Amino acid sequence: MYKNKRLTIGYTTNKKTESMLDNPEFDEWESPESLEGIIKAFEKTGNKVILIDANPNKSDIYKQLKKYKIEIDIVFNRVEEVRNIPTLRQAFVPMFCEYLNIPYCGSGPQAIINAMNKATTKEIVTNYNILTPNFQIIKTPNDTLNGKLQFPLIVKPIGEGSSIGLTQESKVDNHKELVTQVKKITERYQQPALIEEFVDGDEYTIGIIGDYILPILKIPFDDLPDNPVVRDPQVKNIETPFMTVMPYDEEGYLDLARQTAIVFEALSCNDYCRMDLREKNRIPYFL
């Protein structure tokens, strides 16, 4: 349809301001460097970019999409927050695009809503025989822990991405630590906490673009400085030099790729995604 045609791309995003640059709460928002790099990449291939910033008038994103509807050929969406509803926040732009009949790339609203709720995601992939750590949703620090869950456990927000809400203290070894971390998550992020059994091996991050599974990246925790136990935002900031590309012929590669493809289809993802798995006793668990 668009062969040899110069596209006008509506780039929807949350642009960081100076005051947000060092605030981990805005790790998912677009830095000026990232913003410039993406725009240049689109323009380098001969396309025009219309930047649609969801800040500061978050409720105005629909009006902006409607305003540019005639000009836009396709939307490239990076908006992370339009409303203070964690599991819905990435789905608003795809919903608006579908309502306005504007083509967009990436997954649809339902896939995003499912993926932004970690418990829902885990329930779906479990039905496709994908292993994931045993888990429980806890809404208040006073909730009773399921007796089947075994310490150590990980405590994280149910509806955040980019490791937001994770710290090295997120791994808890007893009930007292569990209550402390649940209290932090539920009060700070105003959402339930996801409790899951800790998986202590190496981590793998795997991307998909179209029908292609990208080379699998391995994060060897034993090689990282300061002996971290979870991949929190600070670890992600320093992990790149320690990452290795997993050889295609290494034992377990095909199983990781197979699980990635199954999860992609199970969650009804489109175009691209990234997922993390971590192994225990050489068995990978979807995170």
C-alpha positions in Angstrom: 0.0 0.0 0.0 2.8 2.4 1.0 5.5 1.2 -1.4 7.8 4.0 -2.4 5.5 6.5 -0.6 6.8 9.0 1.9 4.9 8.3 5.1 3.8 10.8 7.6 4.4 9.1 11.0 2.6 10.3 14.1 5.1 9.7 16.8 3.1 9.6 20.1 5.2 9.7 23.2 5.8 11.2 26.7 8.7 13.6 26.5 10.8 14.0 29.6 11.5 17.5 30.9 14.7 18.4 32.6 13.2 17.8 36.0 12.3 14.3 35.1 15.7 13.1 33.8 17.0 11.7 37.0 13.6 10.6 38.4 13.2 6.8 38.2 9.4 7.3 38.2 9.8 8.5 34.6 12.2 5.8 33.3 9.7 4.7 30.7 9.2 8.2 29.3 11.3 9.4 26.3 14.6 11.2 27.0 15.6 14.0 24.6 18.4 11.8 23.2 16.0 8.9 22.5 13.4 11.2 21.1 16.0 12.7 18.7 17.4 9.4 17.7 14.0 7.9 16.8 12.9 11.0 14.8 16.2 11.0 12.9 15.8 7.3 12.1 12.4 7.8 10.6 13.5 10.9 8.7 16.6 9.1 7.4 14.3 6.6 5.5 12.5 9.5 3.8 9.5 9.9 6.1 8.0 12.9 7.8 7.4 12.9 11.6 4.7 14.7 13.5 5.6 14.6 17.2 2.6 14.2 19.4 3.6 14.8 23.0 1.2 13.5 25.7 2.6 16.0 28.2 1.6 18.1 30.0 -2.0 18.0 28.9 -2.4 14.2 29.0 -6.1 14.2 28.3 -5.4 16.1 25.1 -3.8 13.1 23.2 -7.2 12.2 21.6 -7.7 15.7 20.4 -4.2 15.8 18.9 -4.7 12.5 17.1 -8.1 13.7 15.7 -6.4 17.0 14.6 -3.7 15.2 12.6 -5.9 12.3 11.4 -5.9 13.5 7.8 -2.1 13.9 7.7 -1.0 10.8 9.5 -0.4 7.6 7.6 0.5 5.5 10.6 1.1 6.1 14.4 4.3 4.9 16.1 3.2 4.8 19.8 5.5 5.2 22.8 3.0 6.8 25.2 3.4 5.3 28.6 0.8 7.1 30.7 -2.4 8.9 29.7 -4.5 8.2 32.8 -3.5 7.1 36.3 -4.6 3.5 35.6 -1.5 1.3 35.4 -2.9 -1.5 33.4 -4.6 0.8 30.9 -2.1 3.5 30.4 -0.4 2.1 27.3 -3.7 1.1 25.7 -5.3 4.5 25.2 -3.5 5.5 22.0 -4.2 2.2 20.2 -7.9 2.5 21.4 -8.1 6.1 20.1 -6.4 5.1 16.8 -8.9 2.3 16.3 -11.8 4.6 17.0 -10.4 7.2 14.7 -9.5 4.6 12.1 -5.8 5.6 12.1 -3.3 2.8 11.3 -0.8 2.1 14.0 2.0 -0.3 14.7 2.5 -2.4 17.8 0.0 -4.5 19.7 -3.7 -3.8 20.1 -5.4 -2.5 23.2 -6.5 -5.9 24.6 -3.0 -7.4 24.3 -1.5 -4.3 26.0 -4.0 -4.4 28.8 -3.2 -8.1 29.4 0.5 -7.6 29.2 0.4 -4.6 31.6 -1.2 -6.8 34.3 1.5 -9.2 35.3 -0.9 -11.6 37.0 -3.1 -11.8 33.9 -0.1 -12.3 31.7 1.1 -15.2 33.9 -2.3 -16.8 33.9 -2.5 -16.7 30.1 0.9 -18.1 29.4 0.4 -20.8 32.0 -2.5 -22.1 29.9 0.0 -22.5 27.1 2.3 -24.7 29.2 4.8 -21.9 29.7 6.5 -22.1 33.1 6.3 -19.0 35.3 7.1 -18.6 39.0 4.3 -19.4 41.4 2.6 -16.1 42.4 -0.1 -14.4 44.4 -1.7 -10.9 44.3 -1.6 -9.0 47.6 -3.7 -5.9 48.0 -2.7 -4.9 51.5 0.2 -5.7 53.9 -2.3 -7.5 56.1 -3.3 -10.1 53.4 -2.5 -13.7 54.2 0.3 -15.2 52.2 -0.5 -18.4 50.3 1.1 -21.2 52.2 2.2 -22.9 49.0 4.6 -20.0 48.2 8.1 -20.6 49.4 10.7 -17.9 50.4 12.6 -16.2 49.0 10.0 -14.2 47.2 10.0 -11.2 44.9 7.6 -8.2 45.5 6.8 -5.9 42.6 3.9 -3.7 41.4 1.3 -5.6 39.4 1.1 -3.0 36.6 4.5 -1.3 36.0 7.2 -1.8 33.3 10.9 -1.1 33.0 11.5 -2.6 36.4 9.8 0.4 38.1 9.2 -0.5 41.7 12.0 -3.1 41.8 15.0 -2.7 44.1 17.5 -5.1 45.6 15.2 -5.1 48.6 12.4 -6.5 46.5 13.7 -10.0 47.2 12.4 -10.9 50.6 13.5 -13.9 52.8 10.9 -13.8 55.6 7.4 -12.5 56.4 8.6 -9.3 58.1 10.5 -8.3 54.9 7.5 -9.2 52.8 5.1 -7.0 54.8 7.6 -4.1 54.5 7.9 -4.4 50.8 4.2 -4.9 50.2 3.5 -1.7 52.2 6.0 0.2 50.0 4.5 -1.0 46.8 0.8 -0.5 47.7 1.4 2.9 49.2 3.8 4.3 46.6 2.2 3.0 43.4 -1.5 2.7 44.6 -1.9 -0.7 43.1 -1.7 -4.3 44.3 1.7 -6.1 44.7 2.6 -9.2 42.8 4.4 -11.8 44.9 6.3 -14.5 43.2 8.8 -17.1 44.0 12.4 -16.0 43.4 14.2 -17.5 40.4 18.0 -17.2 41.0 19.7 -18.0 37.7 20.8 -16.0 34.7 18.3 -13.9 32.9 17.5 -13.7 29.2 15.9 -10.9 27.4 14.4 -11.7 24.0 12.9 -9.4 21.3 10.7 -10.1 18.4 10.2 -7.9 15.3 7.6 -9.2 12.9 8.2 -12.9 12.4 11.8 -12.7 13.5 13.1 -13.6 17.0 16.1 -11.4 17.6 19.4 -12.8 19.0 18.9 -13.8 22.6 20.7 -11.7 25.2 22.0 -13.3 28.4 22.5 -11.3 31.6 24.9 -13.3 33.8 24.2 -12.1 37.4 27.5 -13.6 38.7 29.5 -11.2 36.5 27.6 -8.1 37.5 29.3 -5.7 40.0 28.0 -5.5 43.6 26.3 -8.9 43.4 22.7 -7.8 42.5 20.0 -10.4 42.8 17.3 -8.7 40.7 17.4 -6.7 37.5 16.3 -3.3 38.9 16.7 0.0 37.0 20.2 0.5 38.4 21.3 -2.9 37.1 19.8 -2.1 33.7 21.9 1.1 33.6 25.2 -0.8 33.9 24.4 -4.3 32.5 25.1 -3.7 28.8 28.9 -4.4 28.9 28.2 -7.7 30.7 25.5 -8.9 28.4 26.4 -11.7 26.0 24.7 -12.9 22.8 23.6 -16.5 23.3 25.1 -18.7 20.6 22.5 -20.3 18.4 23.9 -23.8 19.0 24.0 -23.4 22.8 21.8 -25.9 24.8 18.5 -24.3 25.6 18.5 -21.7 22.8 15.8 -23.3 20.8 13.6 -23.8 23.9 13.9 -20.1 24.8 13.1 -19.1 21.2 10.1 -21.5 21.2 8.7 -20.2 24.4 9.1 -16.6 23.2 7.1 -17.4 20.0 4.4 -19.1 22.0 4.0 -16.2 24.5 3.9 -13.7 21.6 1.0 -15.6 20.1 -0.7 -16.4 23.4 -0.8 -12.7 24.3 -2.0 -11.7 20.8 1.0 -9.4 20.3 1.6 -7.6 17.0 4.7 -6.3 15.2 7.2 -6.3 18.1 7.7 -7.1 21.7 10.4 -8.0 24.3 10.1 -10.5 27.1 12.3 -11.7 30.0 12.9 -15.2 31.2 15.1 -16.4 34.1 16.4 -19.9 34.7 16.6 -22.1 37.7 18.4 -25.4 37.6 18.7 -24.8 33.8 14.9 -24.5 33.4 13.6 -21.1 32.1 10.7 -19.4 33.8 8.8 -16.6 32.1 8.9 -13.3 34.1 
